Amino acid sequence: MSNAYLLATQCTSFVSSGSLSPVTDKGSGADHNVMFWLPDGLSSQQYYLGMIARSVPNYNSTTPPVGTSTYIFSLQNDDPTNSLLARPTGFTPLWTCVHNHQPSNLGIYSIDGPPGYFGVGCIAVADFNSPPQVSDYPQLMCVLGDHVNFNYTVSNAIWTDQGSGAP
């Protein structure tokens, strides 16, 4: 039996996803605003499970609101033949701002894991016509299924597409 575990560290530093400004729903027509960021300042031995999303009053800031945090993880005593984390295999569209006659092209994607692993976060891109590529997220990981709690639900929505007109 392995003594492997994930060491969680709080992260309060974020960076935009490959662009000068954060990924947003600006122009979606939705009733509320949302922005997405990636954890920043990770060592080569630290990993994240998805982007962080925050509901924001406007799009004036390129950084998340004060107090925003998430967890990053490092592997401890990991067994490489049965690792707790694995690289994603791809992404599946969850929502796109398509067919709503708005100028936004926001795309939100779930993370696909290899057999036995699960993506527990999401990735957002500014233009769903250029879907995310696994190679763009070298420290993004999926979690071994034995360590995923499938009964967890989020009680407060960060954002909905209400008002956007997207299907």
C-alpha positions in Angstrom: 0.0 0.0 0.0 1.3 3.4 -1.0 1.8 6.3 1.5 1.3 8.8 -1.3 -0.6 12.0 -0.6 -1.1 15.4 -2.1 0.3 18.4 -0.2 -2.1 21.4 -0.7 -0.8 24.9 -0.5 -2.9 28.0 -0.7 -2.2 30.2 -3.8 -3.2 33.8 -4.0 -1.2 34.8 -7.1 -2.9 34.5 -10.5 -2.1 35.1 -14.1 -4.2 35.4 -17.3 -4.4 32.4 -19.5 -1.9 33.1 -22.3 -3.0 36.6 -23.0 -2.5 40.1 -21.6 -6.0 40.1 -20.1 -8.1 37.5 -18.2 -10.6 35.3 -20.0 -14.0 36.9 -19.5 -17.6 36.7 -20.7 -17.4 40.4 -21.7 -19.9 40.8 -24.5 -21.9 37.6 -23.7 -24.9 39.6 -22.7 -25.2 37.6 -19.5 -26.7 39.3 -16.5 -23.5 38.9 -14.4 -19.8 39.2 -15.2 -17.2 36.4 -14.8 -13.4 36.3 -15.2 -11.0 33.3 -15.2 -7.4 33.0 -14.1 -4.7 30.4 -13.7 -2.6 30.0 -10.5 0.8 31.8 -10.9 4.2 31.3 -9.4 4.1 27.5 -9.3 7.3 25.5 -9.0 7.9 22.7 -11.5 6.7 20.2 -8.8 3.3 22.0 -8.2 0.1 21.4 -10.0 -3.4 22.8 -10.3 -6.8 21.2 -11.1 -8.4 24.0 -13.1 -8.8 27.7 -13.5 -10.3 29.9 -10.9 -13.5 31.8 -11.8 -14.8 34.9 -10.0 -17.9 36.9 -10.4 -16.9 40.5 -10.8 -18.8 43.8 -10.8 -16.9 45.0 -14.0 -14.0 44.1 -16.2 -11.7 46.9 -15.1 -9.2 44.8 -13.2 -6.7 42.3 -14.7 -6.3 40.6 -11.3 -8.8 38.8 -9.2 -10.5 40.5 -6.4 -8.6 40.8 -3.1 -9.0 37.6 -1.0 -9.2 35.3 -4.0 -7.4 32.0 -3.5 -7.2 28.5 -4.6 -5.1 25.4 -3.8 -2.2 24.1 -5.7 -0.8 20.6 -5.1 2.5 18.7 -4.9 2.9 15.0 -4.9 4.4 13.4 -1.8 5.7 9.8 -1.7 3.9 9.2 -5.1 4.0 5.8 -6.8 4.8 6.5 -10.5 3.0 3.3 -11.5 -0.2 4.4 -9.8 0.2 8.2 -9.5 -2.4 10.3 -7.6 -2.3 12.8 -10.5 -2.2 12.4 -14.3 -2.1 14.8 -17.3 -5.4 15.4 -19.0 -6.1 13.8 -22.3 -8.3 16.6 -23.7 -11.2 18.9 -23.0 -15.0 18.7 -23.6 -17.1 21.8 -24.3 -19.4 22.7 -21.4 -20.6 26.1 -22.6 -19.9 28.3 -25.6 -21.3 31.7 -26.4 -22.4 30.5 -29.8 -25.6 31.5 -31.6 -26.5 34.3 -29.2 -25.7 37.2 -31.5 -23.3 38.7 -29.0 -19.6 39.7 -29.6 -18.2 37.2 -26.9 -16.7 33.9 -28.0 -16.2 32.6 -24.4 -15.8 28.8 -24.2 -15.8 26.8 -20.9 -14.5 23.2 -21.0 -14.4 20.3 -18.7 -11.1 18.5 -18.3 -10.9 14.9 -19.6 -8.7 12.5 -17.7 -7.1 9.2 -18.7 -9.0 6.0 -17.6 -9.4 6.0 -13.9 -8.7 9.8 -13.5 -11.1 12.7 -13.3 -10.8 16.3 -14.1 -12.3 18.2 -11.2 -12.1 21.8 -12.6 -12.6 23.6 -15.8 -10.7 25.6 -18.4 -12.0 28.7 -20.1 -10.8 30.3 -23.4 -11.6 33.7 -24.8 -12.5 32.2 -28.2 -14.2 28.8 -28.5 -13.1 28.7 -32.2 -9.6 28.1 -30.7 -10.3 25.3 -28.1 -7.8 24.7 -25.3 -4.9 22.3 -26.0 -3.4 20.1 -23.2 0.0 21.4 -24.1 -1.1 24.9 -23.1 -1.5 23.8 -19.5 1.6 21.9 -18.5 0.8 21.8 -14.8 -2.9 21.0 -15.1 -3.7 17.6 -13.6 -6.5 15.1 -13.1 -7.0 13.2 -9.9 -7.0 9.4 -9.5 -10.7 8.3 -9.1 -10.1 6.6 -5.7 -9.5 10.1 -4.3 -12.4 12.0 -5.8 -15.6 12.6 -3.8 -18.5 12.4 -6.2 -21.0 13.5 -3.6 -19.7 17.0 -3.3 -22.0 19.8 -4.6 -21.4 23.5 -4.9 -24.2 25.5 -3.3 -23.4 28.9 -4.7 -23.1 29.5 -8.4 -20.2 31.7 -9.5 -21.8 32.6 -12.8 -24.7 31.6 -15.0 -25.4 32.5 -18.6 -28.8 33.9 -17.8 -29.4 36.8 -20.2 -26.8 35.8 -22.7 -29.3 34.1 -25.1 -26.8 31.2 -25.7 -28.5 27.8 -26.0 
